[in-house]
Amino acid sequence: MPKTRAASSEAARRETIAAAVRPAASDAKGSINLRIESGARQLIDDAAAVLGKTRTEFMVESARGRAIDVLLDQRLFSLAPERYDAFMHALDNPPAPGPKLKSLLRRPPAWRK
């Protein structure tokens, strides 16, 4: 199988980032209210000041960056070419079902008991 999945993974990564970066046309600004300990607030204020940002700017950029990382971590992985070939081979040639899987598939599902 050709290595087009790597390119499609990269396209999916760009789409995820683009979706996270651009606001929807109908998005209006909203607010998020947080209750945090004074020490945490001071830490955030200090870090924002070092970067020359407001608390809001710092928190939104930090949360947004982390959200993108979390989403990409769930949707994207990359492999070296030789590992990609082994991965594709495993997907294209799954092992035969073993006795435990066959037994599991013969049992009625819990919602039918």
C-alpha positions as CSV (number, residue, x, y, z in Angstrom):
1,M,0.0,0.0,0.0
2,P,1.4,3.5,-0.9
3,K,2.5,5.8,1.9
4,T,-0.3,8.2,1.3
5,R,-1.6,7.9,4.8
6,A,1.3,9.9,6.1
7,A,0.3,12.8,3.8
8,S,-3.4,12.4,4.9
9,S,-2.2,12.4,8.5
10,E,-0.4,15.7,7.9
11,A,-3.5,17.1,6.2
12,A,-5.6,16.0,9.2
13,R,-3.1,17.7,11.5
14,R,-3.3,21.0,9.5
15,E,-7.2,20.8,9.5
16,T,-7.3,20.3,13.3
17,I,-5.0,23.2,13.9
18,A,-6.9,25.4,11.4
19,A,-10.2,24.5,13.1
20,A,-8.8,25.3,16.5
21,V,-7.3,28.6,15.3
22,R,-10.1,30.1,13.3
23,P,-13.3,31.2,15.1
24,A,-16.6,30.1,13.6
25,A,-18.4,32.9,11.8
26,S,-21.2,33.0,14.3
27,D,-18.9,32.9,17.4
28,A,-19.5,35.8,19.7
29,K,-17.2,36.5,22.6
30,G,-18.2,34.9,25.8
31,S,-16.8,34.7,29.3
32,I,-15.4,32.0,31.5
33,N,-15.4,32.5,35.2
34,L,-12.9,30.7,37.3
35,R,-12.3,30.3,41.0
36,I,-8.6,29.8,41.7
37,E,-6.3,30.1,44.7
38,S,-4.6,33.4,45.1
39,G,-1.2,31.8,44.6
40,A,-2.2,30.3,41.3
41,R,-3.6,33.7,40.2
42,Q,-0.4,35.5,41.2
43,L,1.7,32.9,39.3
44,I,-0.4,33.4,36.2
45,D,-0.2,37.2,36.6
46,D,3.5,37.1,36.9
47,A,4.0,34.9,33.8
48,A,1.6,37.2,31.8
49,A,3.6,40.2,32.9
50,V,6.9,38.7,31.8
51,L,5.4,38.2,28.3
52,G,3.8,41.6,28.3
53,K,0.3,40.2,28.1
54,T,-2.9,40.6,30.1
55,R,-4.0,37.7,32.4
56,T,-6.8,37.0,29.9
57,E,-4.5,36.9,26.9
58,F,-2.1,34.7,28.7
59,M,-4.8,32.3,29.9
60,V,-6.6,32.1,26.5
61,E,-3.4,31.5,24.6
62,S,-2.2,28.9,27.1
63,A,-5.5,27.0,27.2
64,R,-5.9,27.1,23.5
65,G,-2.4,25.8,22.9
66,R,-2.9,23.0,25.3
67,A,-6.3,22.1,23.7
68,I,-4.7,21.9,20.3
69,D,-2.0,19.6,21.7
70,V,-4.6,17.4,23.4
71,L,-6.6,17.1,20.2
72,L,-3.5,16.4,18.0
73,D,-2.3,13.8,20.5
74,Q,-5.6,11.9,20.0
75,R,-5.7,12.2,16.3
76,L,-2.1,12.2,14.9
77,F,0.9,10.0,15.2
78,S,3.9,9.8,12.9
79,L,6.2,6.9,12.2
80,A,9.6,6.4,10.6
81,P,9.2,4.8,7.1
82,E,10.2,1.3,8.2
83,R,7.8,1.4,11.2
84,Y,5.1,2.8,8.9
85,D,5.5,-0.2,6.6
86,A,5.3,-2.6,9.5
87,F,2.2,-0.8,10.8
88,M,0.5,-0.9,7.5
89,H,1.4,-4.6,7.1
90,A,-0.2,-5.3,10.5
91,L,-3.3,-3.5,9.6
92,D,-3.6,-5.2,6.2
93,N,-2.8,-8.7,7.7
94,P,-4.5,-9.0,11.1
95,P,-3.9,-12.2,13.0
96,A,-6.5,-15.0,12.9
97,P,-9.0,-14.9,15.8
98,G,-7.8,-16.9,18.7
99,P,-9.9,-19.1,21.0
100,K,-10.5,-16.4,23.6
101,L,-11.8,-14.0,20.9
102,K,-14.0,-16.7,19.4
103,S,-15.4,-17.5,22.8
104,L,-16.1,-13.8,23.5
105,L,-18.0,-13.4,20.2
106,R,-20.1,-16.5,20.9
107,R,-21.4,-15.0,24.2
108,P,-24.6,-13.0,24.1
109,P,-24.0,-9.3,24.9
110,A,-24.7,-8.1,28.4
111,W,-27.6,-6.0,27.3
112,R,-29.4,-9.1,25.9
113,K,-29.1,-11.1,29.1
